[in-house]
Amino acid sequence: MTRPAARADLLSLTPDALAALANRGLVKRAAKDLDAGNGPEIAVGADGGVDGAFPDGTKTSLPAGAGLEAATCSCAATGTCRHRICLVLAYQRTAAAEPAAEPDADAESGEADASWSPGAFDDDALARVLGQRALTAARRAFRAGYSAKLRRPTAQDPVAHVELPSCTVRFLVPGELGYVHTDAVAAVRGEVTVLAAWAFRAADERGLTGAEVRLDVGGAPGAARGDGGTVLDAALDLAGQLLLEGAANAGPVPAAALGRTAADLAGRGMHWPAAALEDLAAQLTAHHERSAEHDPARVAELLAEVHARHRAAGGPDRTQALGTDERAETPLRRVRLVGLGCRVAGTGAHRTADIYLAHAGTGVALVLKRRWDVPDGDRLTGADLAGRRILGVPLRSLAASNVVSESASRSAGRVVRVTAGRIAKTTVTPLGDAWESLPAALLVRDLAAEARALDALPPRLVRPRVAAELVRAVAVAEVRDIGYHPGAQRLEAVVADAAGTAAVVSADYSPHRPAALDALAAALEGGPRLVTGAVRRDRGGIVIDPFAVMTGDGAVVPDLMPGDGTAALDAPAAAARDPLTHALGEALAACAEAAHRGLLHTTPGLRQRIARTGRDLDRAGLRTAAASVADLAAALAADDPHRTVRAWAAAHIRLLTTAELR
């Protein structure tokens, strides 16, 4: 009887390749089981299929012509298990112990692998293994054009690598599409694999045979390739992948990919989408670390922002939407800056302090950023940071002081950097009444006029994304109500100007600034003169995210105040529910939950909830928003991930813009 041919695909799987397909722990455990004599009895079928029977009764099969994903096992594991890995290792050892077959004249000891290229796969082979839908999606990316960095296989490293703008693809076994590894989510694995194969094909056709090759693939003939459009498309692809899988299912890899793409965008001068990706990466990290800084609503807003800026990139306001008209850093002449307070944030590993400063000469607000690593076992709250010295003075002093510097510069996001030097000087003096003399662009005495000015701005999702864009000092004539919402861990206070126009001061709890809400409540109860913070339009009114409060006794910076946050705070007064605001809020919350869970993982209950919020919007008279939510509900019921992503983006952009501008 003729012995079945050896399975070249299984013999080509190195320990590193197996670790990529599973994880290194499973590979080590499988090897230990095999060394301990707990390996399987192997049977090889005539078609090349490999079956294994383990001593514990587990039966595992590796079908011919397919990768590990097609393997079956009778154990309880839902994915790649140690039995599958152990069967591969056992097959390799068995093959190594058998008499060597006559060498193939076409395969000289590793040279054939080193010369192999994924570009050898034709479209029929790609469609047969990856599906026609993957090719259809890849053709859209091909028409737009994309960049790729290739590393060809060598005798030392037989794996072919392709670094796409949004992910990396590795062909682990020569000539086999069943053993492709990528850090992209499963929903687009086929698409990026096709793009990677096409990148190798393009390099082969152009005679680019170097060990490492960079090239642009596809795109309109003769189109300019230096405008960063490809990397902006990559940012959109990453946002789409995250939407499909959900922030709840994202590990550290998507955050790293977002960071890389953000750096690429910033390098091409597109500062605003780069900043959105950086914030999105920080949100994913916060979720991974189970930090209170993670906010599903913020994640949804950032995802919508990436889509909105991508759309605006093709319009007349492209430079405003992308930030391409901003210099990376602009040196400042001798400048006087007025401290407007501070925001303390961070993760489990570090703390940040953003000190907001008014540039009185130009009427803009800037932010000075500092970051500290957190020692193991240390809390490092805002109160702990208050004594840290910055520009020669404690942080608590700098956050509410006058700064005069001859060595300052600001970035595209209006982040200010002050350097030390022997010639240029920086001095810090007490604040005094500097807030009262701020220019009209920064000092708000008429909330109704400020509301009109905010209404005249483009939607927040496509405005220039500067760190201190709307930081203001707001004059307060009256505090009408102060209340704490325990479910949201949020303190809200209704304040009014001299004309009686109201705004809401809204601050969220953070463990990095545990006493901030207590200090804010006490300062507001003490009769404040001014409140500084970031202002925004939200659901029919003005909301202030506070950084400092000026009282009769001086400036209070809540984030830097000592305390453990245990003071009892009263609940807010009951307010009549506005049906329109309620309908918008419910729709936004439902869409944010879909993004958190992942559009591929929405439950029937959530899909019904989204459809219901669309009907509620229609009854409230917001028919355009209702139609966009209805489109999303219909897309979720269909089997088209790309349509679902587009529908979600359209709905959430519409809802956010409506909530801001109505």
Summary of the structure (lengths in Angstrom):
residues: 662
radius of gyration: 29.4
end to end distance: 80.1
largest distance: 98.8
contacts: 2203
relative contact order: 0.07
helix: 42%
strand: 22%
